[in-house]
Amino acid sequence: MNLSEKLVELRIATRSATMCESVNGKPKNTLSLKTKVLFLLKDKSLPPLDIMTTLHLAKTNLALLTTEMAQENLITKEKSSTDKRAVYYSITEEGKRYLSSRLEAIELSLKKAFQGDEYKKAYEILDEATDILSFL
């Protein structure tokens, strides 16, 4: 098995653990784009280009998504004080709660799968894998 096959295997293996989105209280799918955008914004404001590049989104799709997220009060859109053409997105308190609930669902799933030292080992392995694959 080569690295590309292992990467596909990892993506498939993590799918069920990331079932954190729901409709009417029932698991719907894995991480939505909304959750991914909020995750990117959790520590800092970002311009649209950074989000588009990281998530491989078209400008139009990001515009539609962020408009919806702003209407839901999950993010805010701010103009730069030095350049009025520059726009940055920031997460709101409501967005932080939304993201937190998704991350808690994933964490609960992982803690059921990994007990004690297994959890720590799984964390360390995924941390190392993330570091190695971060260039992609």
N, CA and C of each residue as an Amber inpcrd file, in Angstrom:
protein
   408
   0.8490000  -1.1730000   0.0000000   0.0000000   0.0000000   0.0000000
   0.9010000   1.2450000   0.0000000   0.5470000   2.2310000  -0.8170000
   1.3450000   3.4470000  -0.8700000   0.6760000   4.5670000  -0.0550000
   1.3410000   5.7120000   0.0110000   0.8650000   6.8210000   0.8280000
  -0.4920000   7.3400000   0.3630000  -0.7140000   7.4070000  -0.9450000
  -2.0000000   7.8930000  -1.4440000  -3.1430000   6.9870000  -0.9910000
  -2.9080000   5.6920000  -1.0100000  -3.9410000   4.7530000  -0.5560000
  -4.1910000   4.9010000   0.9490000  -3.1280000   5.1010000   1.7070000
  -3.2690000   5.3070000   3.1600000  -4.0580000   6.5850000   3.4540000
  -3.8310000   7.6280000   2.6630000  -4.5460000   8.8840000   2.8580000
  -6.0460000   8.7120000   2.5950000  -6.3760000   7.9940000   1.5270000
  -7.7820000   7.7110000   1.2320000  -8.3810000   6.8610000   2.3480000
  -7.6370000   5.8930000   2.8200000  -8.0920000   5.0370000   3.9190000
  -8.3510000   5.8600000   5.1820000  -7.4700000   6.8020000   5.4750000
  -7.6400000   7.6810000   6.6380000  -8.8980000   8.5240000   6.4960000
  -9.1060000   9.0770000   5.3220000 -10.2950000   9.9050000   5.0680000
 -11.5800000   9.1020000   5.2840000 -11.6020000   7.8890000   4.8010000
 -12.7740000   7.0230000   4.9780000 -12.9370000   6.6330000   6.4470000
 -11.8410000   6.3020000   7.0980000 -11.8920000   5.8540000   8.4970000
 -12.3790000   6.9480000   9.4400000 -12.1120000   8.2000000   9.1270000
 -12.5210000   9.2850000  10.0270000 -13.9310000   9.7860000   9.7480000
 -14.5380000   9.3250000   8.6880000 -15.8720000   9.8030000   8.3130000
 -16.9100000   9.5770000   9.4120000 -16.9960000   8.3850000   9.9530000
 -18.0220000   8.1170000  10.9590000 -17.7480000   8.8580000  12.2690000
 -16.4860000   9.0790000  12.5820000 -16.1510000   9.8020000  13.8170000
 -16.5200000  11.2700000  13.7320000 -16.6410000  11.7920000  12.5170000
 -16.9510000  13.2100000  12.3570000 -18.4110000  13.4600000  11.9880000
 -19.2760000  12.5280000  12.3160000 -20.7150000  12.7180000  12.0920000
 -21.2350000  13.6690000  13.1670000 -21.1080000  14.9510000  12.9170000
 -21.4440000  15.9310000  13.9440000 -22.5480000  16.8920000  13.5160000
 -22.9640000  16.8170000  12.2870000 -24.0440000  17.6760000  11.8070000
 -25.3460000  16.8960000  11.9520000 -26.4320000  17.5980000  12.1830000
 -27.6900000  16.8900000  12.3580000 -28.8650000  17.6960000  11.8220000
 -29.9320000  16.9630000  11.5430000 -31.2080000  17.5500000  11.1670000
 -32.2480000  16.9070000  12.0700000 -32.9650000  17.7190000  12.8040000
 -33.9720000  17.2270000  13.7510000 -33.3860000  16.2180000  14.7430000
 -32.1510000  16.4510000  15.1720000 -31.5150000  15.6080000  16.1760000
 -30.9280000  14.3120000  15.6740000 -30.9880000  14.0640000  14.3720000
 -30.4420000  12.8270000  13.8120000 -29.1770000  13.1470000  13.0180000
 -28.1330000  12.3040000  13.1630000 -26.8950000  12.5540000  12.4160000
 -27.1750000  12.6930000  10.9240000 -26.6290000  13.7400000  10.3220000
 -26.8680000  14.0220000   8.9170000 -25.6440000  13.6910000   8.0720000
 -24.5470000  14.3420000   8.3680000 -23.3420000  14.0740000   7.5890000
 -22.1160000  14.5320000   8.3560000 -20.9960000  14.3510000   7.7300000
 -19.7530000  14.7790000   8.3580000 -19.5800000  16.2780000   8.1680000
 -18.5880000  16.7990000   8.7660000 -18.2760000  18.2210000   8.7800000
 -18.7680000  19.0040000   7.5680000 -19.6860000  19.9040000   7.8140000
 -20.1760000  20.7610000   6.7390000 -19.1580000  21.8640000   6.4580000
 -19.3170000  22.5240000   5.3340000 -18.4520000  23.6630000   5.0210000
 -18.5970000  24.7490000   6.0780000 -19.8040000  24.9000000   6.6030000
 -20.0530000  25.8920000   7.6460000 -19.1700000  25.6190000   8.8610000
 -19.1140000  24.3750000   9.2800000 -18.2940000  24.0040000  10.4350000
 -16.8090000  24.1920000  10.1220000 -16.4000000  23.8570000   8.9090000
 -14.9960000  24.0210000   8.5230000 -14.5900000  25.4960000   8.5160000
 -15.4610000  26.3700000   8.0110000 -15.1630000  27.8020000   8.0120000
 -15.0510000  28.3050000   9.4470000 -15.9790000  27.9100000  10.2970000
 -15.9210000  28.3330000  11.7040000 -14.6390000  27.8390000  12.3670000
 -14.2250000  26.6280000  12.0520000 -12.9830000  26.0940000  12.6190000
 -11.7880000  26.9460000  12.1970000 -11.7540000  27.3460000  10.9440000
 -10.6550000  28.1960000  10.4640000 -10.6510000  29.5580000  11.1580000
 -11.8370000  30.0490000  11.5260000 -11.9600000  31.3740000  12.1300000
 -11.8770000  31.3570000  13.6560000 -11.7650000  30.1880000  14.2530000
 -11.8500000  30.1100000  15.7130000 -10.7480000  30.8710000  16.4420000
  -9.5800000  31.0170000  15.8270000  -8.4580000  31.6830000  16.4900000
  -8.0840000  33.0340000  15.8900000  -8.5980000  33.3140000  14.6700000
  -8.2150000  34.5780000  14.0340000  -9.1740000  34.9130000  12.8980000
  -9.2420000  36.1910000  12.5890000 -10.0080000  36.6490000  11.4320000
  -9.2240000  36.3240000  10.1690000  -9.9550000  36.0290000   9.1050000
  -9.2930000  35.6820000   7.8450000  -9.9450000  36.3940000   6.6680000
  -9.1540000  36.7040000   5.6450000  -9.7360000  37.2400000   4.4180000
 -10.3310000  36.1020000   3.5950000 -11.2420000  36.4140000   2.6930000
 -11.8720000  35.3680000   1.8770000 -10.8680000  34.4810000   1.1320000
  -9.7950000  35.0740000   0.6160000  -8.8300000  34.2940000  -0.1530000
  -8.2180000  33.1590000   0.6670000  -7.9250000  33.4140000   1.9300000
  -7.3570000  32.3590000   2.7830000  -8.3400000  31.2080000   2.9670000
  -9.6090000  31.5290000   3.1460000 -10.6340000  30.4940000   3.3220000
 -10.8260000  29.7190000   2.0220000 -10.9070000  30.4430000   0.9090000
 -11.0840000  29.7890000  -0.3960000  -9.9250000  28.8520000  -0.7080000
  -8.7170000  29.2880000  -0.4220000  -7.5280000  28.4860000  -0.7050000
  -7.4810000  27.2460000   0.1750000  -7.7360000  27.4130000   1.4510000
  -7.6670000  26.2900000   2.3860000  -8.7270000  25.2390000   2.0960000
  -9.9530000  25.6840000   1.8080000 -11.0680000  24.7510000   1.6050000
 -11.3480000  24.4420000   0.1330000 -10.5540000  25.0270000  -0.7590000
 -10.7250000  24.8200000  -2.2030000 -12.1440000  25.1660000  -2.6470000
 -12.5720000  26.3770000  -2.2970000 -13.8990000  26.8640000  -2.6480000
 -13.8100000  27.9270000  -3.7310000 -14.8220000  27.9640000  -4.5640000
 -14.9330000  29.0420000  -5.5410000 -15.4190000  30.2990000  -4.8190000
 -15.0550000  31.4550000  -5.3510000 -15.4260000  32.7330000  -4.7470000
 -16.9480000  32.8540000  -4.5700000 -17.6950000  32.4570000  -5.5820000
 -19.1560000  32.5360000  -5.5200000 -19.7110000  31.6580000  -4.4040000
 -19.1840000  30.4400000  -4.2880000 -19.6640000  29.5300000  -3.2430000
 -19.3570000  30.0780000  -1.8540000 -18.1740000  30.6510000  -1.6810000
 -17.8280000  31.2330000  -0.3860000 -18.7360000  32.4160000  -0.0870000
 -19.0080000  33.2450000  -1.0840000 -19.8760000  34.4040000  -0.8810000
 -21.2710000  33.9680000  -0.4380000 -21.8180000  32.9520000  -1.0780000
 -23.1470000  32.4500000  -0.6990000 -23.1300000  31.8840000   0.7240000
 -22.1030000  31.0930000   1.0230000 -21.9920000  30.4710000   2.3390000
 -21.8230000  31.5150000   3.4400000 -20.9260000  32.4750000   3.2320000
 -20.6730000  33.4720000   4.2790000 -21.8570000  34.4160000   4.4640000
 -22.6050000  34.6840000   3.4040000 -23.8160000  35.4990000   3.5330000
 -24.8220000  34.7890000   4.4370000 -25.0060000  33.4960000   4.2060000
 -25.9110000  32.6920000   5.0280000 -25.4260000  32.6460000   6.4830000
 -24.1210000  32.4510000   6.6630000 -23.5560000  32.3680000   8.0150000
 -23.6830000  33.7010000   8.7570000 -23.5330000  34.8030000   8.0490000
 -23.6900000  36.1210000   8.6660000 -25.1480000  36.3430000   9.0730000
 -26.0830000  35.8880000   8.2410000 -27.5080000  36.0070000   8.5680000
 -27.8610000  35.1730000   9.8010000 -27.1590000  34.0590000  10.0010000
 -27.3700000  33.1940000  11.1600000 -26.5780000  33.6790000  12.3750000
 -25.8630000  34.7970000  12.2190000 -25.0410000  35.3900000  13.2830000
 -23.9060000  34.4680000  13.7460000 -23.3610000  33.6910000  12.8200000
 -22.2390000  32.8130000  13.1350000 -20.9060000  33.5120000  12.8700000
 -20.9110000  34.4320000  11.9110000 -19.7040000  35.1860000  11.5670000
 -20.0730000  36.6440000  11.3240000 -19.0420000  37.4790000  11.3360000
 -19.2120000  38.8710000  10.9240000 -18.2460000  39.1500000   9.7880000
 -18.6220000  40.1110000   8.9670000 -17.7850000  40.5420000   7.8430000
 -17.3360000  41.9600000   8.1720000 -16.0290000  42.1520000   8.2070000
 -15.4800000  43.4490000   8.5830000 -14.5680000  43.9650000   7.4860000
 -14.5910000  45.2830000   7.2900000 -13.6770000  45.9130000   6.3390000
 -12.4510000  46.3940000   7.0870000 -11.3210000  46.3200000   6.4260000
 -10.0700000  46.7840000   7.0070000 -10.1300000  48.2950000   7.2190000
  -9.5650000  48.7550000   8.3080000  -9.5610000  50.1980000   8.5810000
  -8.5780000  50.9350000   7.6730000  -7.5870000  50.2070000   7.1530000
  -6.5890000  50.8460000   6.2970000  -6.9100000  50.7300000   4.8100000
  -7.6190000  49.6750000   4.4170000  -7.9700000  49.4700000   3.0140000
  -9.4240000  49.0220000   2.9480000 -10.3080000  49.8990000   2.5500000
 -11.7510000  49.6130000   2.5410000 -12.1280000  48.4810000   1.5860000
 -11.2340000  48.1270000   0.6730000 -11.5200000  47.0130000  -0.2400000
 -11.2630000  45.6670000   0.4320000 -10.4350000  45.6460000   1.4530000
 -10.0690000  44.3960000   2.1360000 -11.1600000  43.9980000   3.1240000
 -11.5470000  42.7390000   3.0620000 -12.6040000  42.1990000   3.9230000
 -12.0270000  41.0590000   4.7540000 -12.4920000  40.9640000   5.9840000
 -12.0940000  39.8790000   6.8790000 -13.3410000  39.2910000   7.5220000
 -13.3230000  37.9840000   7.7270000 -14.4080000  37.3120000   8.4340000
 -13.9370000  36.9490000   9.8340000 -14.8510000  37.0770000  10.7940000
 -14.5670000  36.7290000  12.1880000 -15.7190000  35.8920000  12.7240000
 -15.3970000  35.0220000  13.6650000 -16.4150000  34.1920000  14.2970000
 -17.0870000  34.9930000  15.4140000 -18.3840000  34.7870000  15.5860000
 -19.1390000  35.4390000  16.6600000 -19.2520000  34.4810000  17.8460000
 -19.8150000  34.9600000  18.9320000 -20.0510000  34.0840000  20.0890000
 -21.0040000  32.9530000  19.7060000 -22.0210000  33.2720000  18.9220000
 -22.9550000  32.2420000  18.4450000 -22.2190000  31.2170000  17.5830000
 -21.3030000  31.6900000  16.7540000 -20.4970000  30.7970000  15.9280000
 -19.6060000  29.9020000  16.7680000 -19.0510000  30.4600000  17.8390000
 -18.2170000  29.6600000  18.7530000 -19.0410000  28.5660000  19.4200000
 -20.2710000  28.8830000  19.8100000 -21.1500000  27.8620000  20.4120000
 -21.4910000  26.7730000  19.3950000 -21.8100000  27.1760000  18.1750000
 -22.1270000  26.2330000  17.0990000 -20.9400000  25.2880000  16.8650000
 -19.7410000  25.8630000  16.7240000 -18.5380000  25.0600000  16.5050000
 -18.2700000  24.1540000  17.6940000 -18.3960000  24.6810000  18.8810000
 -18.1470000  23.8960000  20.0880000 -19.0560000  22.6700000  20.1530000
 -20.3150000  22.8330000  19.7910000 -21.2360000  21.6930000  19.8380000
 -20.8320000  20.6210000  18.8330000 -20.3240000  21.0350000  17.6690000
 -19.8640000  20.0630000  16.6640000 -18.6120000  19.3410000  17.1500000
 -17.6860000  20.0900000  17.7080000 -16.4480000  19.4770000  18.2070000
 -16.7250000  18.5450000  19.3860000 -17.6720000  18.9090000  20.2330000
 -18.0400000  18.0340000  21.3590000 -18.6200000  16.7210000  20.8630000
 -19.4250000  16.7580000  19.8010000 -19.9960000  15.5320000  19.2300000
 -18.8900000  14.6190000  18.7090000 -17.9060000  15.2030000  18.0480000
 -16.7810000  14.4140000  17.5400000 -15.9680000  13.8500000  18.6940000
 -15.7070000  14.6890000  19.6870000 -14.9170000  14.2560000  20.8480000
 -15.6010000  13.0970000  21.5670000 -16.9100000  13.1680000  21.7380000
 -17.6670000  12.0960000  22.3890000 -17.5160000  10.7940000  21.6110000
 -17.6070000  10.8790000  20.2950000 -17.4470000   9.7050000  19.4430000
 -16.0550000   9.0910000  19.6060000 -15.0430000   9.9470000  19.6590000
 -13.6690000   9.4540000  19.7900000 -13.3970000   8.8670000  21.1770000
 -13.9680000   9.4640000  22.2030000 -13.7520000   8.9440000  23.5540000
 -14.4470000   7.6080000  23.7640000 -15.5030000   7.3540000  23.0030000
 -16.1420000   6.0400000  23.0520000 -15.2560000   4.9950000  22.3870000
 -14.5580000   5.4180000  21.3350000 -13.7200000   4.4950000  20.5710000
 -12.3770000   4.2290000  21.2350000 -11.8250000   5.2400000  21.9110000
 -10.4950000   5.1270000  22.5070000 -10.5620000   5.3880000  24.0060000
 -10.0940000   4.4430000  24.7940000 -10.1160000   4.5610000  26.2440000
  -8.7150000   4.8260000  26.7800000  -8.5970000   5.7180000  27.7500000
  -7.3410000   5.9530000  28.4740000  -6.1390000   6.2070000  27.6020000
  -5.1530000   5.3030000  27.7050000  -3.8980000   5.4520000  26.9650000
  -4.1070000   5.3610000  25.4530000  -5.1360000   4.6350000  25.0180000
  -5.4310000   4.5430000  23.5810000  -5.7820000   5.9190000  23.0210000
  -6.5310000   6.7000000  23.7970000  -6.9130000   8.0520000  23.3740000
  -5.6630000   8.9120000  23.1960000  -4.7680000   8.8670000  24.1720000
  -3.5380000   9.6580000  24.1070000  -2.6880000   9.2340000  22.9110000
  -2.5790000   7.9280000  22.6870000  -1.7900000   7.4190000  21.5670000
  -2.4200000   7.8450000  20.2390000  -3.7410000   7.7490000  20.1340000
  -4.4340000   8.1600000  18.9090000  -4.2100000   9.6500000  18.6500000
  -4.2640000  10.4530000  19.7110000  -4.0180000  11.8930000  19.5790000
  -2.6150000  12.1450000  19.0330000  -1.6320000  11.4870000  19.6210000
  -0.2410000  11.6880000  19.2040000  -0.0200000  11.2660000  17.7530000
  -0.6140000  10.1570000  17.3530000  -0.4720000   9.6760000  15.9800000
  -1.1140000  10.6560000  14.9980000  -2.3340000  11.1240000  15.3080000
  -3.0070000  12.0760000  14.4210000  -2.2900000  13.4200000  14.3860000
  -1.7230000  13.8200000  15.5110000  -0.9580000  15.0610000  15.5640000
   0.2500000  14.9670000  14.6380000   0.9330000  13.8470000  14.6880000
   2.1000000  13.6410000  13.8260000   1.6790000  13.5700000  12.3580000
   0.5860000  12.8650000  12.0830000   0.1030000  12.7610000  10.7030000
  -0.2930000  14.1350000  10.1670000  -0.9340000  14.9470000  10.9930000
  -1.3240000  16.3010000  10.5870000  -0.0950000  17.1350000  10.2500000
   0.9320000  17.0370000  11.0790000   2.1700000  17.7640000  10.8060000
   2.7990000  17.3380000   9.4790000   2.8100000  16.0450000   9.2450000
   3.4200000  15.5190000   8.0190000   2.6230000  15.9330000   6.7830000
   1.2880000  15.9020000   6.8850000   0.4420000  16.1690000   5.7340000
   0.0580000  17.6350000   5.5620000   0.4870000  18.4800000   6.4520000
   0.0720000  19.8910000   6.4200000   0.5120000  20.6160000   5.1490000
   1.4960000  20.1110000   4.4490000   1.9470000  20.7580000   3.2240000
   0.9460000  20.5990000   2.0940000   0.0510000  19.6020000   2.1950000
  -0.9480000  19.3930000   1.1390000  -1.9280000  20.5090000   1.2010000
